Amino acid sequence: MKLNVNKDILKLATECARGQICQQGGGKPCCEISDTVNGTVFFTDKRHPMGCDYQCGFGSKHLCVCPVRQEIHKQHRL
């Protein structure tokens, strides 16, 4: 499944050092969203293996503030 994210959302990810790799190779995200709070706060259980400028530690989880990753989760529940 190709996960196309709106170009306006892609433009919001200006800090992405990986060039939105989550949109390449079929668009499968590299990290898995484990929890959300009201669809506005997103958490992953694991840190991205190569590091991510949009993740920060929050207790035993990692807060995800990537607009591209959040949009993929909202659209496709991935």
C-alpha positions, 0 to 999 in steps of 0.5 A: 500500500502506498501511503501518500501524504499531502504535500502541504504536510510534507512541507511541515517536516522541515527538520527531517534529516532522513528526507521523509524516508517514511514516504519511500519504499511503499511508504511504510513508516519506520516507527509504530505509533503505540498510543495516542491522546485524543488524536493529537499526542502520539507515542512510540514504544521504540526510538527510531534506529537511526535517530529521529529529530521528531522523537523525544523521550517521555518516560518509558515511551517516545513522543512523536511530533512528526507531522508526516508520521502523525498524518499517516497514523490519522489516515491509515491507523498505522 
